[in-house]
Amino acid sequence: GPTWATHWFRVTAVVPKRFTGQEVRLRWNTGCEAMVYSLEHDPLQGLTELGGQERTDFILARSAEAGKRYELNIEMACNPIFGAGHAGMINPPDPKRTFSIAQCELAVFDRDCAALCYDLELLVDMATKMDDKWPRSFQALYKANEIVNACHVGDRESYRKCHEMAAKFFAQRNGDSQLTIAAMANCHIDCAWLWTYEETVRKCARSFASTLRLMDDYPDLNFVCSQAQQYEWVKVNYPGLYERMKTSVAGGRFIPVGGTWVEMDANMPSGEALARQFLVGQHYFKQEFGRYCDVFWLPDTFGYSSQLPQLMRSAGMRYFLTQKISWNLLNKFPHHSFN
């Protein structure tokens, strides 16, 4: 501590002989946010603790060599992912919070077991979250039960067979006349909410470094990212990371969207203020990446001015994405998608 402070650690690890040939990870948990850096101060991946969605491990080796030595730097930020509110997320922050290293160890990651856990988690979500009038919900429940019955702890061949059963289920397609939905990754980061501006800058670096690392593992992963201000923060404070982002943008996988300087409020600003959001934002994306954005990305503002369609069109936008319109308690918006 105290709240909002940052602390640096040098971590040195040597692979034990019993881990030879296996995927070895560093497990680090301080109950708050952190970033793994190379010794050259290149940000590699964010770490955070958030019950059920934590990322508290970092891959050191896919196939470890006994006796190999690794050295990393870790920056610890003394705040959880959603700020440091006292007795409640949106309450004023507790300035005296402290954190400790609850976990710092090497461990072997079992990919076969993890894949099976992911399969079952998705099947259970399909069974419980989809409308129970849909046959697919019942089919997911039956498949999960079938996999549980076929899996035998300690029999690694059964893990593989169960994963194949799940893969076959997930590969089933809907009819050719139905819609095809593409899921695009995104990391929505409020420029100012429950933390300091300095922490926002660190959050951007953690998020974007983690995304690029995931892209190395998942070639089909594409990521959309808005807010020119956040790109600029990374450019100024983490130039090496920014160059990696630009390379990924050129490759079509890290995709700039939004076209505005930040994801702004759209109720209180004047028309001139909104116009300048588009003007300055689009100029930045053109200057940095050689292209204008054609998607206006505003998922999390509490209100939408009637001037926005005209401004979007004038700024060269063809599409608009949001989800907050559906939150209106009085004026229910009648469409999910529309021209």
C-alpha positions as CSV (number, residue, x, y, z in Angstrom):
1,G,0.0,0.0,0.0
2,P,-1.2,2.6,0.3
3,T,-4.0,2.8,-2.2
4,W,-2.9,3.9,-5.7
5,A,0.8,3.3,-4.9
6,T,2.9,1.1,-7.2
7,H,5.8,-1.2,-6.2
8,W,8.4,-3.0,-8.3
9,F,9.6,-6.6,-7.9
10,R,12.4,-8.5,-9.6
11,V,11.4,-12.1,-9.9
12,T,14.0,-14.8,-10.5
13,A,12.9,-18.4,-11.2
14,V,14.7,-21.6,-12.0
15,V,12.9,-24.5,-13.6
16,P,13.1,-27.7,-11.4
17,K,14.0,-31.0,-13.0
18,R,10.5,-32.5,-12.4
19,F,9.0,-29.8,-14.7
20,T,11.1,-30.8,-17.7
21,G,9.2,-30.8,-21.0
22,Q,6.0,-29.4,-19.5
23,E,4.3,-26.0,-19.8
24,V,5.5,-23.9,-16.9
25,R,3.9,-20.7,-15.6
26,L,4.6,-18.2,-13.0
27,R,1.7,-17.8,-10.6
28,W,1.4,-14.4,-9.0
29,N,-1.4,-13.0,-6.9
30,T,-1.4,-9.9,-4.8
31,G,-5.1,-9.3,-4.7
32,C,-4.6,-6.3,-7.0
33,E,-3.5,-5.4,-10.5
34,A,0.0,-6.0,-11.8
35,M,2.1,-6.0,-15.0
36,V,4.8,-8.4,-16.1
37,Y,7.8,-6.7,-17.8
38,S,10.9,-8.0,-19.5
39,L,14.2,-6.8,-18.1
40,E,14.3,-4.4,-21.0
41,H,11.1,-2.9,-19.6
42,D,8.9,-4.1,-22.3
43,P,5.3,-4.8,-21.0
44,L,4.4,-8.4,-21.6
45,Q,1.1,-9.1,-19.8
46,G,-1.3,-7.8,-17.2
47,L,-2.2,-9.7,-14.0
48,T,-5.3,-9.2,-11.9
49,E,-7.4,-10.9,-9.3
50,L,-11.1,-10.8,-9.8
51,G,-13.1,-13.7,-8.4
52,G,-13.8,-16.2,-11.1
53,Q,-12.2,-14.1,-13.9
54,E,-8.7,-13.7,-12.6
55,R,-5.5,-13.8,-14.7
56,T,-2.9,-14.7,-12.2
57,D,-0.4,-16.7,-14.3
58,F,2.2,-15.9,-16.9
59,I,3.7,-18.5,-19.3
60,L,7.4,-18.9,-18.9
61,A,7.9,-21.9,-21.2
62,R,5.8,-24.1,-23.4
63,S,8.3,-27.0,-23.0
64,A,10.5,-26.2,-20.0
65,E,14.2,-27.0,-19.7
66,A,15.4,-28.1,-16.3
67,G,17.7,-25.6,-14.7
68,K,16.7,-22.8,-17.1
69,R,16.7,-19.4,-15.3
70,Y,14.1,-16.7,-15.9
71,E,14.1,-13.1,-14.7
72,L,11.2,-10.7,-14.9
73,N,10.1,-7.4,-13.4
74,I,6.6,-7.0,-12.0
75,E,4.9,-3.7,-11.3
76,M,2.3,-4.0,-8.6
77,A,-0.5,-1.4,-8.5
78,C,-2.2,-1.1,-5.1
79,N,-5.8,-1.2,-6.3
80,P,-8.2,-4.0,-7.4
81,I,-9.5,-3.9,-11.0
82,F,-12.6,-1.8,-10.1
83,G,-11.0,0.8,-7.9
84,A,-10.7,0.8,-4.1
85,G,-14.2,1.8,-2.9
86,H,-14.7,1.5,0.9
87,A,-17.3,-1.2,1.6
88,G,-18.7,-0.9,-2.0
89,M,-17.4,-0.5,-5.5
90,I,-18.7,3.0,-6.2
91,N,-18.1,4.3,-2.7
92,P,-15.3,6.8,-2.0
93,P,-11.9,5.0,-2.1
94,D,-10.3,3.7,1.1
95,P,-6.9,5.5,1.0
96,K,-5.3,3.1,3.4
97,R,-5.8,-0.3,1.7
98,T,-2.8,-2.6,1.7
99,F,-2.0,-5.7,-0.3
100,S,0.4,-8.6,0.1
101,I,1.9,-11.3,-2.0
102,A,-0.4,-14.2,-1.5
103,Q,1.1,-16.3,-4.2
104,C,4.4,-16.4,-6.1
105,E,5.4,-19.8,-7.4
106,L,6.1,-22.0,-10.5
107,A,3.5,-24.4,-11.6
108,V,2.8,-26.8,-14.5
109,F,-0.3,-25.9,-16.6
110,D,-2.3,-28.9,-17.8
111,R,-3.8,-27.8,-21.1
112,D,-5.8,-31.0,-21.6
113,C,-7.5,-30.6,-18.3
114,A,-8.0,-26.9,-18.8
115,A,-9.6,-27.4,-22.3
116,L,-12.0,-29.9,-20.8
117,C,-12.9,-27.4,-18.0
118,Y,-13.6,-24.7,-20.7
119,D,-15.7,-27.1,-22.7
120,L,-17.9,-28.0,-19.6
121,E,-18.1,-24.3,-18.6
122,L,-19.5,-23.4,-22.0
123,L,-21.9,-26.3,-22.1
124,V,-23.3,-25.5,-18.7
125,D,-23.7,-21.8,-19.7
126,M,-25.6,-22.9,-22.8
127,A,-27.8,-25.2,-20.7
128,T,-28.6,-22.6,-18.1
129,K,-28.5,-19.2,-19.9
130,M,-30.3,-20.1,-23.1
131,D,-34.1,-20.1,-23.2
132,D,-35.3,-23.5,-22.0
133,K,-37.7,-23.6,-24.9
134,W,-34.8,-24.0,-27.3
135,P,-33.7,-27.6,-28.0
136,R,-30.1,-26.5,-28.0
137,S,-30.3,-25.8,-24.3
138,F,-31.3,-29.4,-23.6
139,Q,-28.8,-30.8,-26.0
140,A,-26.0,-28.9,-24.2
141,L,-27.2,-30.3,-20.8
142,Y,-27.2,-33.8,-22.2
143,K,-23.8,-33.4,-23.8
144,A,-22.3,-32.1,-20.5
145,N,-23.8,-35.1,-18.6
146,E,-22.4,-37.5,-21.2
147,I,-18.9,-35.9,-20.9
148,V,-19.0,-36.1,-17.1
149,N,-19.8,-39.8,-17.3
150,A,-17.1,-40.5,-19.8
151,C,-14.3,-38.6,-17.9
152,H,-12.2,-40.6,-15.5
153,V,-9.8,-38.6,-13.2
154,G,-6.3,-39.8,-13.8
155,D,-7.1,-41.3,-17.2
156,R,-5.6,-38.7,-19.6
157,E,-6.9,-40.5,-22.7
158,S,-10.5,-39.9,-21.4
159,Y,-9.7,-36.2,-21.3
160,R,-8.9,-36.2,-25.0
161,K,-11.9,-38.2,-25.9
162,C,-14.2,-35.9,-23.9
163,H,-12.7,-32.9,-25.5
164,E,-13.4,-34.5,-29.0
165,M,-17.0,-35.1,-27.9
166,A,-17.4,-31.4,-27.0
167,A,-15.7,-30.2,-30.2
168,K,-18.1,-32.3,-32.3
169,F,-21.0,-30.7,-30.5
170,F,-19.7,-27.1,-30.9
171,A,-19.0,-27.7,-34.6
172,Q,-22.7,-28.3,-35.3
173,R,-24.0,-25.4,-37.4
174,N,-27.4,-23.8,-37.7
175,G,-29.4,-23.8,-41.0
176,D,-27.8,-22.0,-44.0
177,S,-30.6,-19.5,-43.9
178,Q,-29.7,-18.3,-40.4
179,L,-27.5,-15.5,-39.4
180,T,-23.8,-15.9,-38.9
181,I,-22.5,-14.0,-35.9
182,A,-18.8,-13.0,-35.5
183,A,-17.6,-12.3,-32.0
184,M,-15.0,-9.5,-31.8
185,A,-12.9,-9.1,-28.7
186,N,-12.9,-5.7,-27.0
187,C,-11.7,-4.2,-23.7
188,H,-13.8,-1.3,-22.6
189,I,-11.7,1.0,-20.4
190,D,-13.2,4.1,-18.8
191,C,-10.7,7.0,-19.1
192,A,-12.0,8.3,-15.8
193,W,-14.1,6.3,-13.3
194,L,-13.1,4.6,-10.1
195,W,-9.4,5.2,-10.3
196,T,-6.7,7.8,-11.0
197,Y,-5.7,8.9,-14.5
198,E,-2.3,7.3,-13.9
199,E,-4.0,4.0,-13.3
200,T,-6.0,4.4,-16.5
201,V,-2.8,4.6,-18.4
202,R,-1.5,1.4,-16.7
203,K,-4.8,-0.4,-17.4
204,C,-4.4,0.4,-21.1
205,A,-1.0,-1.1,-21.2
206,R,-1.9,-4.2,-19.3
207,S,-5.0,-4.8,-21.4
208,F,-3.3,-4.2,-24.8
209,A,-0.2,-6.2,-23.9
210,S,-2.3,-9.1,-22.7
211,T,-4.4,-9.0,-25.9
212,L,-1.3,-9.1,-28.2
213,R,0.0,-12.1,-26.2
214,L,-3.3,-13.9,-26.6
215,M,-3.2,-13.2,-30.3
216,D,0.0,-15.2,-30.5
217,D,-1.9,-18.3,-29.1
218,Y,-5.2,-17.8,-31.0
219,P,-4.7,-16.9,-34.7
220,D,-8.4,-16.3,-35.2
221,L,-8.6,-13.7,-32.4
222,N,-9.3,-10.2,-33.6
223,F,-9.6,-7.2,-31.3
224,V,-11.4,-3.9,-31.7
225,C,-10.2,-0.9,-29.8
226,S,-11.6,2.7,-29.5
227,Q,-10.5,6.0,-28.0
228,A,-7.6,7.8,-29.6
229,Q,-6.6,9.2,-26.2
230,Q,-5.8,5.7,-25.0
231,Y,-3.6,4.9,-28.0
232,E,-1.8,8.2,-27.4
233,W,-1.2,7.3,-23.7
234,V,0.4,4.0,-24.8
235,K,2.4,5.7,-27.5
236,V,3.9,8.2,-25.0
237,N,4.4,5.8,-22.0
238,Y,5.0,2.4,-23.7
239,P,6.5,3.0,-27.1
240,G,7.6,-0.6,-27.6
241,L,4.1,-1.9,-26.9
242,Y,2.7,0.8,-29.2
243,E,4.9,-0.4,-32.1
244,R,3.6,-3.9,-31.6
245,M,0.0,-2.6,-31.7
246,K,0.7,-0.8,-34.9
247,T,2.1,-3.9,-36.5
248,S,-1.0,-5.8,-35.5
249,V,-3.2,-3.0,-36.9
250,A,-1.4,-3.3,-40.2
251,G,-2.1,-7.0,-40.1
252,G,-5.8,-6.4,-39.7
253,R,-6.2,-8.0,-36.3
254,F,-5.9,-5.1,-33.8
255,I,-8.7,-2.9,-35.3
256,P,-9.2,0.8,-34.5
257,V,-12.8,1.8,-34.1
258,G,-14.8,4.7,-32.7
259,G,-13.3,7.6,-34.6
260,T,-13.5,9.9,-31.5
261,W,-10.9,11.1,-29.0
262,V,-12.7,9.3,-26.2
263,E,-15.9,7.5,-25.7
264,M,-17.6,10.7,-24.7
265,D,-20.9,11.6,-23.0
266,A,-23.4,12.4,-25.7
267,N,-26.1,14.3,-23.7
268,M,-24.4,17.3,-22.1
269,P,-21.8,18.4,-24.7
270,S,-22.9,20.9,-27.4
271,G,-23.0,20.0,-31.1
272,E,-19.6,21.7,-31.6
273,A,-18.0,19.7,-28.8
274,L,-19.3,16.4,-30.3
275,A,-18.2,17.4,-33.8
276,R,-14.7,18.1,-32.5
277,Q,-14.6,14.6,-30.9
278,F,-15.0,13.1,-34.4
279,L,-12.7,15.7,-36.0
280,V,-9.8,15.2,-33.7
281,G,-10.3,11.5,-33.3
282,Q,-10.5,10.7,-37.0
283,H,-7.5,12.9,-37.7
284,Y,-5.5,10.9,-35.1
285,F,-6.5,7.5,-36.6
286,K,-5.7,8.6,-40.1
287,Q,-2.3,10.1,-39.0
288,E,-1.3,7.0,-36.9
289,F,-2.7,4.1,-38.9
290,G,-3.4,5.5,-42.4
291,R,-7.2,5.1,-42.2
292,Y,-10.4,6.6,-40.8
293,C,-12.7,4.5,-38.6
294,D,-16.0,3.6,-40.2
295,V,-17.6,2.3,-36.9
296,F,-18.8,4.7,-34.3
297,W,-18.2,2.8,-31.0
298,L,-20.0,4.2,-28.0
299,P,-21.2,1.2,-25.8
300,D,-21.2,2.8,-22.3
301,T,-22.5,6.4,-22.3
302,F,-25.8,7.2,-20.5
303,G,-27.7,9.0,-23.3
304,Y,-27.5,9.6,-27.0
305,S,-28.1,13.0,-28.7
306,S,-30.3,13.1,-31.7
307,Q,-27.5,15.0,-33.5
308,L,-25.3,11.8,-33.6
309,P,-26.5,10.3,-36.9
310,Q,-25.7,13.5,-38.8
311,L,-22.3,13.8,-37.1
312,M,-21.5,10.2,-37.7
313,R,-22.2,10.5,-41.4
314,S,-20.3,13.7,-41.7
315,A,-17.3,12.0,-40.1
316,G,-17.4,9.1,-42.6
317,M,-19.0,6.6,-40.3
318,R,-21.1,3.8,-41.7
319,Y,-21.9,1.8,-38.6
320,F,-22.9,2.5,-35.0
321,L,-22.4,0.1,-32.0
322,T,-23.8,0.6,-28.5
323,Q,-25.6,-1.4,-25.9
324,K,-26.7,1.3,-23.4
325,I,-29.8,2.3,-25.4
326,S,-31.4,-0.9,-24.2
327,W,-31.1,0.3,-20.5
328,N,-33.6,3.1,-20.9
329,L,-36.3,2.6,-18.3
330,L,-39.0,4.9,-19.9
331,N,-38.4,5.0,-23.7
332,K,-37.8,1.5,-24.9
333,F,-35.8,1.5,-28.1
334,P,-37.6,-0.9,-30.5
335,H,-34.7,-2.4,-32.4
336,H,-31.5,-4.5,-31.8
337,S,-30.1,-3.8,-35.2
338,F,-31.3,-1.4,-37.8
339,N,-30.4,0.7,-40.9
